[in-house]
Amino acid sequence: MSAAYIVDYLRTPFTPAHKGALAGVRPDDLAASVVKALVKKSDIDPETIEDVILGCAFAEGEQGLNIGRTVAVLSDLPLSVGGSTVNRWCGSSMQAVQAAAGAISMGAGDVFIAGGVESMTRVPMMGFNPMPNPSWDAALRSAFLNMGLTAENLATRYGIDRQEQDTYALESQRKAAAAQADGKLREEISPFLADDGIVEADGCVRGQTTLEKLAQLKTAFAEDGSVTAGNSSPLTDGASAVLVCSETFIRDHKLSPKARIASYAVSGCAPEIMGIGPVAATRKAARRAGIKPSDVGILEMNEAFAVQVLACCRDLDIDPARLNRDGGAIAIGHPLGATGARLVGKAALLLQRDGGKYALATQCVGGGQGVAMVLEAA
Amino acid sequence: MTDIRSAAVIGAGIMGSGIAAHLANAGLDVVLLDLDPTVAANGVARQVKSGGFMDPRFAGRVRTGSSETDIRLISDADWIVEAVAERLDVKHSVYSAIASERKPGSIVSSNTSTIPLGALLQQRSPSFSADFLITHFFNPPRWMRLLEIVDGPLTNPDVTRRIAEFAHTRLGKGIVSCKDTPGFIANRIGTYWMGVALNEAIKLGIDIEEADAFLGKPFGIPETGLFGLLDLIGIDLMPSVLRSLQQALPATDPFQDFDAEPPLVARMIGQRRTGRKAGAGFFRLTPDRKGREALDLISETYRPLRSVSVTVGTPRAAMQHAAKGGQLADAVMRRTLSYAATLVPEISDSIADIDEAMRLGYGWKEGPFELIDRLDAAWFAKALTARGMTPPALVEEAAREGGFYTSASGRRSYLVPGKSYQSIPRPDGSISLSDLSLSAQPVAGSESASLWDLGDGVACLELRSKMNTFNFDVLRSIEELTERVSRDFRALVIGTELPVFSAGADLRLFLNAIERNNRDSLRSFIVAGQRAFRALKFAPFPVVAAAAGRAVGGGLEFALHCDAIQAHAELQAGLVETSIGVIPAWGGCTELLLRVVANPELPHGPVAPALHAFNVIGSARISSSAFDALRLGYLRPTDRITMNRERLLSDAKATAIRLSEGYAPPEPQLLTLSGRSGASALVNVLDTTELAGRLSPHDRLIGEKLAWVLSGGSADPTKPLPEEHVLGLECEAFLELATTPATRERITHMLERGKPLRN
C-alpha cells in the first residue's frame, strides 16, 4: 500500500451564480483554467499524470460529455492523460481525491489531478430535465430534491433557532472577509482570465453584513421556518483542483507535499436530514486514522447551511468556533462539485500554515450522505 | 426603412433616462450622458426598476457617460435629444458641445416644454438650425403616447418628416405638430384645466373624492381625477409650472384668471405635503398603510375616504347635477372647453390635433372638441350664454354646422374653421376597422363576429362579443367564417378595435354549467373551443393574430393557434386559467409545449419544456410587454412586434400576405413527454412552493393536474405522442377541476369582484 499526498491545491475565485463575474464562463473552461495553473505551479512533468478525476454534481449540458476528459484535453495535457467524472453530488470532488488516493494505494498510478467544478449559473441544480423515480412517495422525493427542507428539518429536530444560525453565518462572513483583507486566500486562488478582464477575487463574501440585516431576510424555503439566503451557502460558480501524488513519486522528484491523506469515509443517513451526514462520516474517518475527532486541530466542515453545521458540531461535541478558520461556504460559496477539493486543499494549506498534526475535511451530501477525509501533516 | 440607428440623450433625469430607455426599446444603440456620469448610470438603473425598458436586458443597449468628458460618444448618433434642465444658458452650452461633436446630417432635438424654439436657437449656425426641432415627450415616455413636434422656420422639412416617421413607426408615438407657443397644445389646455379645477374646488370646499368623481369618469378623464394627478405630479411643482405659463402668456389670456398658488397649496408645500413622493398630499396612506385618507379642503386635516354615492352619468348630467360636484364640473368644463375653442388657430389649426394631443398626452378618452360634440355644441353655446359668457366663434360655427366631427361622407372628418369639414388624415400604413366600418359592410358575419375585406385577398375576423369573449355562438361563427375565408381569401388576420384582444371564455357560461353540475355541457364547450381553434390552425390559409392589449386565457389560446402573432409591443398575454381554478383546455397547454419545444432559446429534453410551461401556466403570468411574452414562450422567435398600435393591422396584413406565398398548413406534431417521472419533478415544484407558504390547497390540486397534462399522463419518453393526446388530457383535467367546489368559488369570485381568489 502506497501512501498518497496532497502536493498542491488551487481554485478559481468563487463568484455568485447568475450575477457574478464567472456566470458567462463555461464550466469546462473554468476547470481547465485551474488544472493548467496547477500543473504549471507544481512544475511536474505533465507526462507523468495518470488521470484527471473531476467531481461534478450535475454533469449535463456544458458539464456533460465526461467533463473530466474534456477538461484534460482543454488543459493541453498530453493525450496519454486520462479523464473521468465522479458524482457524489456535493461530495463529488472529495470523492475525486479519494479515487486518486485509492488508485495510488493499489499501485494504479503515481500522479493525479483531482478536482471539481460546478457552474450553478449554466446548469441548474437538479439538472435541466429532472426525472425522479415516480415510485417515490412525496416525502422521499422532497427529501431528495429540496435541500432547504432538510435544513429546516434539522432546525426543528435540534431546536436550533434563527438567531443561532444567523450568528454563525455572520461569523463565517467575518472570518472570510478578514482572510480576504489579509490576503490569506490569495495563495489558493488562480485568477481567471475572462474576455472582459481578469477575475481574481471571491465574489460571494459579504463582510459588511450585520446581525440586523441577516435578521431582516425572509425565509427562503419554509414560510414559518428559520433558514434564509443569509444563513445558507449561495448558488456559486467555481472550480478547484488538488495534485495527489504517491510517496515514491514525491521522493523521486523531491517534492514537498502539504499533507498525507490519512483516511476517508462515507456514510449514509436519512435523506430528510442529509445535513447531519458529516457526523457518522467524521467518526468513521477518525477511527480509520486512529484518532479521536477531538484530536483534530484543523477542521474544515462545509457550510451548506448554518443549521446543519451547528447540528453536526453538537453531535460531534465540537465548538463551532473552531471550524473554517478562513470562513466557510456561507461566505465563500458552494459550487457543488468543486467544494470537496476546496475543503481538502484548504485543510492541507492550513496544516502547513498554522501547524498541527491532523486536519479534517467533511461535508454533507444531498440524498442523505456524509463524506470525511483526515489529513496528517507531511 | 429608417436611417436612425443610434441615438444620444443628454440629461439623465426622469425624462432623459425615460427617453433613452424607450429609444432602446426601439432597438437603437443609445448613449445617455449627464454632467455626472453616475447620474447617467443611476438613470438607467431607475428605468430598469420603474419598467421604462420593455425587457430589462435592453438596459445593455444604453451606454452612459459624462456630458463633459465623454461628449465625443455622441459623434455616431443619428439623433441627439437634449433633455437637460429648463435653463436657457444650460441648453445653449449643451448645444455648443453638440455642435462641435455631432456628425453631419444628424438631427438635434430638445425635449423642452417651456422654452420657445427661437430662443433655443440664438447664436446657432444655419446648418444647426436646419437640423433642429423640438420633440416634446410626456412622462413616462414608454407609455405616454403623445409626441409634440415643433419645428421652426429654418428647420429642414425633411428632418421633421424623418423624426415624425421614426417616432410613429418605431417609438409607437402619436405625432402632433404644434406651433411654437407656450405649453404647446397638451400642457396649455391640461394645466389650464388643472389650475381652474383646483381653484374652483378650493372655493367650493368640496370633498376631493366627490370632485374627482365628477371631473373624472363622466368626461373620460383618467381615474386619478384631479387630486390623484396632482399628488402624482408633485404639488410643489404645480405653482412653478402654472406661473411660468402665466409669465409667458399675454395679460389678456384667460390663463391669468386663476391663482397659480392658492394659499391652501402654499400651506401644503410648507408642511411638506407635496404628494406621493412625500407620502402625503391630497391623499395619504393611513398610518397602518392599509387604507387611504383624504385631505379636507376646509379643515386641512386628513379623514377617512368617503364613497361618492351619486351616479354621475353623462358629461351633461354631471354639469347639470345639483350637488357641489355638479357646480364644479360645470364651472371647470365650461371654462376649459371654451378656452380650448379660443386657442384655434393660436396653438394649432386643427381641432383634430388638439383632441389627439389631449387623448394621448393626458389620457383623456375624448378631447375638448369631442366633448363639446358629446354635450352638443348648440347646447353648450346656450349654456355659456346663460352663464354670462360669450360663446367662442368656433363653438358657434360648430353649433351651426352640426358639430365638430361628422362621418357623413363615409370618412371621419373634422370641422376646419371657415372651410367646413375635412377628413382626418391617417398615417401611411394604418388600417382601422372603425374607419372601414364608415364606408363598408362586413363581407360576412353574425352578431358574434364579422369578417372584413382588408383588400389584397386578406380578410379580417373581428369578434363582436363583450371584451371579445367566447361563447358557443362565437366559436360557431369562427368555424363558419373560417370556411368562408378558405373560399374567398388567401389569408386571414384576427383583429379588433377594442383595447383587449380577448378576455377568453365567457365565465358566466362556465358558471351556469357548473352550477347545474352539467358535465356534458362543460365538455361540449371545451370540445367546441378546441375544434374552432384547430380549424383555424389547420385551415388551408395562413392566420395572423394582430394582438394588442390583453390576450388572456382562452383569448391567448386563440392567438396561439395562429400561424403568426403580430404583437403590439405592449402586449399583455397570459394563460391565466389557474387563477380561476382550471387549466388551459382549448389547446393552451399543447400549443405552449409545442412552442417551447420549437424555441431554440428555451431548454430542451423530455422534461425541460414541460417544466417551463408548468412555471408559466402555474403562475398565471401575464407578460409585461411583447418582449416578455417572447421570453415566456407565448411568442415564437419568428413573430414580429409592432411598436405603434395604429400600424398593427396593416403589419399583420403584410405578414399574412408574406405567409400566403406557397402556404401549406402545419402538420400535427409528435411530442416527447416524460410521463410520471417528469410529473414527479413538476410536483416537486409544488412541494417547495407549498413549504414556502405560497401555495393554497386548491393551487396544489390544480398544479397536480397541470403537471399530469404537461408531462403527457402515462407517457413514456421513448414513445412520442401525437399532440391530440395532450389535448385530450387538457379536457379531462379541466372537467375534473371545473366540478370542484373550490373552482366554483374562484369563478364566482372573479365574476363578482374582478380579481382572483386564492382558496
Interface residues (C-beta under 8 A of the other chain):
Chain A: M126 F128 N129 P130 M131 P132 N133 P134 W136 A138 R141 S142 L145 N146 G148 L149 E152 T219 A220 F221 A222 E223 D224 G225
Chain B: P603 H604 G605 P606 V607 A608 L611 S674 G675 R676 S677 G678 A679 S680 A681 V683 N684 D687 T688 L691 A692 G693 R694 P717
